[in-house]
Each structure stands twice: as C-alpha cells, then as structure tokens.
Amino acid sequence: MSTAANIVVALVALIHIYILVLEMFLWDKPAGLRAFGQSLQAATASKVLAANQGLYNGFLAAGLVWGLTLGAAGTGVKVFFLACVLVAGLYGAATASRKILYVQALPAAIGLGLLLLA
C-alpha cells in the first residue's frame, strides 16, 4: 500500500505542477484558455490573480514532494498537504467548476485513503 500511496502522492504533485504552469505561464495562451474555458479578454484581466493562484499550487506540489523525500518520516507531511489539496479541490468544485472535484479533490482523497491504509 505504501508504494501505491506514494505513486498517488507523486501524481497529485505532478498535477499541481501542471496547474502551476497553466496558471502562471499559459493563462492567456491557447492551452490555458482551453483548460479554464476563458476568453482572451477575461484571461488578460485576471492574469496576475492566476499567477498568484499558480504559485500556491506550486507550494502544494513542493510540500508533497518534500513529504516523498522524507520517506516513512514524511507521512504527516504528505497527509497535511493532501488534506490541503482536498479542501482546495472541494472549495474549487463548489465555487468555480465541478471539474476540479475530479482533477484535484478525488486524487487527493485517494492518496489520503491509501496513506491511512498503509
């Protein structure tokens, strides 16, 4: 179970690195516009806010990677950051897009479940 949990934690970290790239660097580019379903005008107006949001996603990814590098001693760190991702995903799904539930919250919940079973 521990290996499966770590694979899911790494996957969640990679998802958040991808979100960082989308929000910080591609927000007003075709890939970012498609990913977030925005017009160029809306993306241009919110570019600074999106970059800030992307930075926070980077911190989540960094925390998960940190937990992975600690080995067995990193379980608490992984649980904390997965819980943060889960809460952010639930809030995002409730306020922004239901898609966030599946992209962020569900993988985090699976990771938490696997960590707790390990």
C-alpha positions as CSV (number, residue, x, y, z in Angstrom):
1,M,0.0,0.0,0.0
2,S,2.9,2.4,0.8
3,T,4.1,2.3,-2.8
4,A,0.7,2.9,-4.2
5,A,0.2,5.8,-1.8
6,N,3.5,7.3,-2.9
7,I,2.6,6.9,-6.5
8,V,-0.7,8.8,-6.0
9,V,1.1,11.5,-3.9
10,A,3.6,11.9,-6.8
11,L,0.7,12.1,-9.3
12,V,-1.0,14.8,-7.2
13,A,2.3,16.7,-7.1
14,L,2.6,16.5,-10.9
15,I,-1.0,17.6,-11.4
16,H,-0.2,20.7,-9.3
17,I,3.0,21.4,-11.1
18,Y,1.0,21.3,-14.3
19,I,-1.6,23.6,-12.8
20,L,1.2,26.0,-11.8
21,V,2.4,26.1,-15.4
22,L,-1.1,26.7,-16.8
23,E,-1.9,29.4,-14.3
24,M,1.5,31.2,-14.2
25,F,2.7,30.9,-17.7
26,L,-0.1,29.7,-20.1
27,W,-3.1,31.5,-18.6
28,D,-3.7,33.7,-21.6
29,K,-2.3,31.3,-24.2
30,P,-4.4,28.8,-26.1
31,A,-3.6,25.9,-23.7
32,G,-4.6,28.0,-20.7
33,L,-7.7,29.4,-22.4
34,R,-8.9,25.9,-23.3
35,A,-8.1,24.4,-19.8
36,F,-10.0,27.1,-18.0
37,G,-12.7,27.8,-20.6
38,Q,-11.9,31.6,-20.7
39,S,-11.9,34.2,-23.3
40,L,-8.7,36.1,-24.0
41,Q,-10.2,39.2,-22.6
42,A,-11.1,37.6,-19.3
43,A,-7.8,35.9,-19.1
44,T,-5.9,39.1,-19.7
45,A,-7.9,40.8,-17.0
46,S,-7.2,38.1,-14.4
47,K,-3.6,37.1,-15.4
48,V,-2.0,38.5,-12.2
49,L,-4.5,36.7,-10.0
50,A,-4.0,33.5,-11.9
51,A,-0.2,33.7,-11.5
52,N,-0.7,34.1,-7.7
53,Q,-3.0,31.1,-7.7
54,G,-0.5,29.1,-9.6
55,L,2.2,29.9,-7.1
56,Y,0.0,28.5,-4.3
57,N,-0.4,25.3,-6.4
58,G,3.4,25.2,-6.6
59,F,3.6,25.3,-2.9
60,L,1.2,22.3,-2.6
61,A,3.3,20.4,-5.1
62,A,6.5,21.3,-3.2
63,G,5.0,20.1,0.1
64,L,4.0,16.8,-1.5
65,V,7.5,16.3,-3.0
66,W,9.0,17.2,0.4
67,G,6.9,14.6,2.1
68,L,8.0,12.0,-0.5
69,T,11.7,12.8,0.0
70,L,11.4,12.2,3.8
71,G,10.4,8.5,3.2
72,A,8.4,6.9,6.1
73,A,9.1,10.0,8.2
74,G,7.1,12.1,5.7
75,T,3.7,10.6,6.2
76,G,2.5,13.5,8.3
77,V,3.7,16.0,5.7
78,K,2.0,14.1,2.9
79,V,-1.2,13.9,4.9
80,F,-1.2,17.6,5.6
81,F,-0.6,18.6,2.0
82,L,-3.0,16.1,0.6
83,A,-5.6,17.5,3.1
84,C,-4.9,21.0,1.8
85,V,-5.3,19.9,-1.8
86,L,-8.6,18.1,-0.9
87,V,-10.0,21.2,0.8
88,A,-8.9,23.4,-2.1
89,G,-10.4,21.0,-4.5
90,L,-13.7,20.8,-2.7
91,Y,-13.9,24.6,-2.4
92,G,-13.0,25.0,-6.1
93,A,-15.6,22.4,-7.1
94,A,-18.3,24.3,-5.1
95,T,-17.4,27.7,-6.3
96,A,-15.7,27.5,-9.7
97,S,-16.0,24.3,-11.6
98,R,-17.2,20.8,-10.8
99,K,-14.3,19.5,-12.9
100,I,-12.0,20.5,-10.0
101,L,-13.6,17.8,-7.9
102,Y,-12.2,15.1,-10.3
103,V,-8.9,16.7,-11.1
104,Q,-7.9,17.8,-7.6
105,A,-10.1,16.6,-4.8
106,L,-10.6,13.0,-5.9
107,P,-6.9,12.2,-6.4
108,A,-6.1,13.8,-3.1
109,A,-8.8,11.8,-1.4
110,I,-7.5,8.5,-2.9
111,G,-3.9,9.4,-1.8
112,L,-5.2,10.2,1.7
113,G,-7.0,6.9,1.8
114,L,-4.0,4.9,0.7
115,L,-1.8,6.7,3.2
116,L,-4.1,5.9,6.0
117,L,-4.3,2.2,4.9
118,A,-0.5,1.9,4.7
